[in-house]
């Protein structure tokens, strides 16, 4: 007998998701932050960083490494070294590692909370535990915390930057992204977002901070000239290990140079098309536009530059969060296939199909990022054609207000779920 629909209790989906995902999120966080980083690991980024910080404090050379080896190298600028130097006050390396790892884990959780508010949900909603569980189940967070990297803090900085920018806190947004650029210059393309919103003070602050910190740090660095003479040439080259960028994959598998450049050019064209087609949503849906644009820009950097490590992918979380909007480039299976490839903790090495497994594992980051760019470009073009077909001017408010017009700030709608 079928149950009477009129008397069947209605499931509170929001409450049910909280009940299910809070235990999963908490236990996954504990595992990734307090167990996984202390197991045996393939590499130790933190050891390289803390040793360099100790040397910096003692005014010893920090850019004197053998850059021809595959050991982890210290890649931060003098300005970033100065910014991170307070960690050298912790004399015990194990204690410093614990602070660093747990701090990055907490920063990643805070980033999820900031994005939850940015997208209009309450912190008591189901979005927080689902977001934390999703992030802490990924390869990105596992290797960030396991290797002792700073990506958790950088994800928080990126999320705060977007939140501050959308809420017209231009100076604070510039401060936050300026500090992130000091540590990782790959954030520099994100200044395209305040440029298009005509928040020029954000750009000024963002550029002044890394310049100022490096100007202060260079006289304090024992071998500062080696940063230009040794480290920058190394960073400009393409390494053939732990590198999911197009050049990295191409060099590893021995592709001809022309094919590598062809794929880089195609990737760049995909980024340009996506950025151009998305620009008309700058004022219509600034949250979706800014988060998607940030994701497209960063994915382009990961793909096209000389070094793109797969655990950088956690910086694409704001773009992934756009799935919560009524309009999003993440509303298609191709984008999520890409997310699986670059985000999943699954390994595709195979004992039976050794060569196929090796190819799958070493290319999945580049393929996943490529699918994300392709889906963003194709979907945004389809939006353009649909608007044109329905007699909506495809350039929207850009047609009437000009390229650099910034509409008044829109408040993010509050949702109770």
Rosetta blueprint (number, residue, H / E / L):
1 X L
2 X L
3 X L
4 X L
5 X L
6 X L
7 X L
8 X L
9 X L
10 X L
11 X L
12 X L
13 X H
14 X H
15 X H
16 X H
17 X H
18 X H
19 X H
20 X H
21 X H
22 X H
23 X H
24 X H
25 X H
26 X H
27 X H
28 X H
29 X H
30 X H
31 X H
32 X H
33 X H
34 X H
35 X H
36 X H
37 X H
38 X H
39 X L
40 X L
41 X L
42 X L
43 X L
44 X L
45 X H
46 X H
47 X H
48 X H
49 X H
50 X H
51 X H
52 X H
53 X H
54 X H
55 X H
56 X H
57 X H
58 X L
59 X L
60 X L
61 X L
62 X L
63 X L
64 X L
65 X L
66 X L
67 X L
68 X L
69 X L
70 X L
71 X L
72 X L
73 X L
74 X L
75 X L
76 X L
77 X L
78 X H
79 X H
80 X H
81 X H
82 X H
83 X H
84 X H
85 X H
86 X H
87 X H
88 X H
89 X H
90 X L
91 X L
92 X L
93 X H
94 X H
95 X H
96 X H
97 X H
98 X H
99 X H
100 X H
101 X H
102 X H
103 X H
104 X H
105 X H
106 X H
107 X H
108 X H
109 X H
110 X H
111 X H
112 X H
113 X H
114 X H
115 X H
116 X H
117 X H
118 X H
119 X L
120 X L
121 X E
122 X L
123 X L
124 X L
125 X L
126 X H
127 X H
128 X H
129 X H
130 X H
131 X H
132 X H
133 X H
134 X H
135 X H
136 X H
137 X L
138 X L
139 X H
140 X H
141 X H
142 X H
143 X H
144 X H
145 X H
146 X H
147 X H
148 X L
149 X L
150 X L
151 X H
152 X H
153 X H
154 X H
155 X H
156 X H
157 X H
158 X H
159 X H
160 X H
161 X H
162 X H
163 X H
164 X H
165 X H
166 X H
167 X L
168 X L
169 X L
170 X H
171 X H
172 X H
173 X H
174 X H
175 X H
176 X H
177 X H
178 X H
179 X H
180 X H
181 X H
182 X H
183 X H
184 X L
185 X H
186 X H
187 X H
188 X H
189 X H
190 X H
191 X H
192 X H
193 X H
194 X H
195 X H
196 X H
197 X L
198 X L
199 X L
200 X H
201 X H
202 X H
203 X H
204 X H
205 X H
206 X H
207 X H
208 X H
209 X H
210 X H
211 X H
212 X H
213 X H
214 X H
215 X H
216 X H
217 X H
218 X H
219 X L
220 X L
221 X L
222 X L
223 X L
224 X L
225 X H
226 X H
227 X H
228 X H
229 X H
230 X H
231 X H
232 X H
233 X H
234 X H
235 X H
236 X H
237 X L
238 X L
239 X L
240 X L
241 X L
242 X L
243 X L
244 X L
245 X L
246 X H
247 X H
248 X H
249 X H
250 X H
251 X H
252 X H
253 X L
254 X L
255 X L
256 X L
257 X H
258 X H
259 X H
260 X H
261 X H
262 X H
263 X H
264 X H
265 X H
266 X H
267 X H
268 X H
269 X H
270 X H
271 X H
272 X H
273 X H
274 X H
275 X H
276 X H
277 X H
278 X H
279 X H
280 X H
281 X H
282 X L
283 X L
284 X L
285 X L
286 X H
287 X H
288 X H
289 X H
290 X H
291 X H
292 X H
293 X H
294 X H
295 X H
296 X H
297 X H
298 X H
299 X H
300 X H
301 X H
302 X H
303 X H
304 X H
305 X L
306 X L
307 X L
308 X L
309 X L
310 X H
311 X H
312 X H
313 X H
314 X H
315 X H
316 X H
317 X H
318 X H
319 X H
320 X H
321 X H
322 X H
323 X H
324 X H
325 X L
326 X L
327 X L
328 X L
329 X L
330 X L
331 X L
332 X L
333 X H
334 X H
335 X H
336 X H
337 X H
338 X H
339 X H
340 X H
341 X H
342 X H
343 X H
344 X L
345 X L
346 X L
347 X L
348 X L
349 X L
350 X L
351 X L
352 X L
353 X L
354 X H
355 X H
356 X H
357 X H
358 X H
359 X H
360 X H
361 X H
362 X H
363 X H
364 X H
365 X H
366 X H
367 X H
368 X H
369 X H
370 X H
371 X H
372 X H
373 X H
374 X H
375 X H
376 X H
377 X H
378 X H
379 X H
380 X H
381 X H
382 X H
383 X H
384 X H
385 X H
386 X H
387 X H
388 X H
389 X H
390 X L
391 X L
392 X L
393 X L
394 X L
395 X L
396 X L
397 X H
398 X H
399 X H
400 X H
401 X H
402 X L
403 X L
404 X L
405 X L
406 X L
407 X L
408 X L
409 X L
410 X L
411 X L
412 X L
413 X L
414 X L
415 X E
416 X L
417 X L
